[in-house]
């Protein structure tokens, strides 16, 4: 989900880039030579970082009892409220129209399944969604949906989380007649409360990779003394 503002100062985007890349490196993200493509071998085996890095805070998902670190400037919003905004609503409807089900049904399912969502004006977002399945989806089962959504540069993967195995997908999507291209990551896994996904988007490839690394490195249960709180 995206909430875009073309008038957002470039300095703010640049600041998040610096903060996010620095935080990912501090948490142990390894880089492929000459790029910010993640080398995840061994990275996800590290224990979750229980302290949010500088410039970040934790976003808690009460439904699944999980938390991840997100940039401090991302603002929590209700998914349905995005439909009241012109461009954000247009994006959601465009994505729904690409799916294999009726637009209204798709929108209702997507928006009511979101537990928590935080966004920024430049395209950065993190959300946690309930998945109506008893099992973590496989790359094979997700490929048809990715094709219907007209995702590009799709790369599926698998990673271990503190909750167990996860399926991942890195992709880009082009929207609004080519005016907007957004890179993103999605991770699907499960705990004792059910199957869920965590979706990450950002304004550039390197920032989305860094933000995904931070989400992966900080994914953990909400501490029992903080359950139900957003810190």
C-alpha positions in Angstrom: 0.0 0.0 0.0 1.3 3.4 -0.9 0.7 7.0 0.0 2.6 9.3 -2.3 3.4 13.0 -2.2 5.3 14.4 -5.1 6.1 17.6 -3.1 7.9 15.7 -0.3 11.4 17.3 0.1 14.2 15.3 -1.4 16.1 15.9 1.7 13.6 13.9 3.8 14.0 10.9 1.4 17.8 11.2 1.5 17.7 11.3 5.3 15.7 8.0 5.5 18.1 6.4 3.0 21.1 7.3 5.2 19.4 6.2 8.4 18.0 3.0 6.9 21.3 1.9 5.2 23.2 2.6 8.4 20.8 0.7 10.6 20.8 -2.3 8.3 24.6 -2.4 8.3 24.7 -2.0 12.1 22.3 -5.0 12.4 24.7 -7.2 10.3 23.3 -7.0 6.8 25.9 -8.3 4.4 26.1 -6.6 0.9 26.8 -8.0 -2.5 29.9 -6.3 -3.9 29.1 -2.9 -5.4 25.4 -3.0 -4.6 22.9 -3.1 -1.7 21.5 -6.5 -2.7 21.3 -8.6 0.5 23.3 -11.7 1.1 21.0 -13.4 3.5 23.1 -16.5 4.2 23.4 -16.7 7.9 21.8 -13.3 8.5 18.4 -14.6 9.5 20.0 -17.1 11.9 21.1 -14.2 14.1 18.9 -13.7 17.2 16.3 -10.9 16.9 17.6 -7.4 17.7 15.5 -6.4 20.7 16.4 -2.7 20.5 15.3 -0.6 17.6 18.3 1.1 15.8 18.6 4.9 15.8 15.9 6.5 13.8 13.6 3.5 14.2 10.8 2.4 16.5 8.9 -0.8 16.9 5.5 -1.4 15.2 3.4 -4.0 17.1 0.8 -6.3 15.5 -1.6 -7.1 18.3 -3.4 -9.8 16.2 -0.3 -11.9 15.8 1.7 -10.8 18.8 4.7 -9.7 16.7 6.8 -6.6 16.3 9.3 -5.2 13.8 11.4 -2.0 13.7 10.3 0.6 11.2 11.6 4.1 10.4 10.3 6.6 13.0 8.8 8.8 10.4 6.3 6.2 9.2 2.8 7.1 10.4 0.4 4.3 11.5 -2.9 4.6 9.6 -6.0 2.5 9.1 -6.0 0.7 5.8 -9.6 1.9 5.0 -8.6 5.5 5.6 -6.3 5.2 2.5 -9.4 4.7 0.4 -10.5 8.3 1.2 -7.3 9.7 -0.3 -7.4 10.2 -4.1 -4.1 8.7 -5.3 -3.8 6.0 -2.7 -7.4 4.9 -3.4 -6.7 4.9 -7.1 -3.6 2.6 -6.5 -5.6 0.2 -4.4 -8.4 0.0 -7.0 -5.8 -0.5 -9.8 -4.2 -3.4 -8.0 -7.6 -4.9 -7.2 -8.6 -4.7 -10.9 -5.6 -6.8 -11.8 -6.5 -9.7 -9.6 -8.5 -12.8 -10.5 -11.5 -11.8 -8.3 -14.1 -9.1 -8.3 -12.6 -5.7 -7.4 -15.0 -5.0 -4.5 -14.3 -8.5 -3.0 -10.6 -8.1 -3.4 -10.5 -4.7 -1.8 -12.7 -5.8 1.1 -10.5 -8.9 1.7 -7.2 -6.9 1.4 -8.3 -4.0 3.6 -10.0 -6.0 6.3 -7.0 -8.4 6.5 -4.5 -5.6 7.4 -3.7 -5.7 11.1 -1.3 -2.8 11.2 0.0 -0.4 8.5 2.5 2.5 8.7 3.3 4.8 5.7 5.2 7.8 4.6 4.5 10.2 1.7 7.4 9.0 -0.4 6.3 5.4 -0.8 7.8 3.8 2.2 5.4 1.5 4.1 5.3 -1.6 6.3 2.2 -3.6 7.0 1.2 -6.9 8.6 -1.7 -8.8 7.1 -3.7 -11.9 8.1 -3.5 -14.7 5.5 -6.5 -16.9 5.1 -4.6 -20.2 4.9 -3.6 -23.0 7.2 -0.1 -23.1 5.7 2.6 -20.7 4.7 2.2 -20.1 0.9 4.8 -21.6 -1.4 6.5 -19.7 -4.2 4.6 -22.0 -6.7 1.2 -21.0 -5.2 2.1 -17.3 -5.2 3.4 -17.2 -8.8 0.0 -16.9 -10.4 -1.0 -14.0 -8.1 2.3 -12.2 -8.9 1.6 -12.6 -12.6 -2.0 -11.3 -12.2 -0.7 -8.2 -10.3 1.8 -7.6 -13.2 4.7 -7.6 -10.8 8.2 -7.3 -12.4 11.6 -8.5 -11.4 10.0 -11.2 -9.2 12.4 -13.3 -7.1 11.1 -15.8 -4.6 13.1 -17.1 -1.7 13.0 -18.9 1.6 14.4 -17.8 5.0 14.2 -18.9 8.6 12.6 -16.5 11.1 12.2 -16.7 14.9 8.8 -18.2 14.1 10.0 -20.8 11.6 10.3 -21.1 7.8 9.1 -18.2 5.6 8.5 -17.6 1.9 9.8 -14.3 0.6 9.2 -12.3 -2.6 11.1 -9.4 -4.0 9.4 -7.5 -6.8 8.6 -4.1 -8.4 5.2 -2.9 -9.5 4.4 -0.1 -11.9 1.2 1.9 -11.4 -0.7 4.9 -12.6 0.0 4.4 -16.3 3.7 4.1 -15.6 4.0 7.2 -13.4 4.9 5.2 -10.3 7.3 2.3 -9.9 7.6 0.9 -6.3 10.0 -1.9 -5.2 8.9 -4.2 -2.4 9.4 -7.3 -0.3 6.8 -9.6 1.2 7.5 -12.3 3.8 5.0 -15.0 4.7 5.3 -17.1 7.8 3.2 -18.3 10.7 3.1 -18.5 14.5 0.6 -20.0 16.9 -1.9 -17.3 16.0 -2.0 -18.1 12.3 -0.4 -17.3 8.9 0.6 -13.7 8.3 2.6 -11.6 5.8 4.8 -8.6 6.3 5.0 -6.2 3.3 7.7 -3.6 2.9 7.9 -0.9 0.2 10.2 2.0 -0.2 11.2 4.7 -2.7 14.3 3.0 -4.1 15.7 -0.5 -4.5 18.5 0.0 -2.0 16.2 1.5 0.6 13.6 -1.4 0.3 16.4 -3.9 0.6 17.8 -2.2 3.7 14.3 -1.8 5.2 13.5 -5.5 4.6 16.8 -6.5 6.3 15.8 -4.5 9.3 12.3 -6.0 9.4 13.8 -9.5 9.1 16.4 -8.8 11.8 13.9 -7.3 14.3 10.9 -9.6 13.7 10.1 -11.1 17.1 7.2 -11.7 19.6 6.0 -8.7 21.5 7.5 -8.8 24.9 4.9 -10.0 27.4 5.2 -6.8 29.5 4.5 -4.7 26.4 1.7 -6.8 24.8 -0.9 -4.6 23.2 1.4 -1.5 23.1 3.1 0.3 20.3 6.5 1.7 21.3 
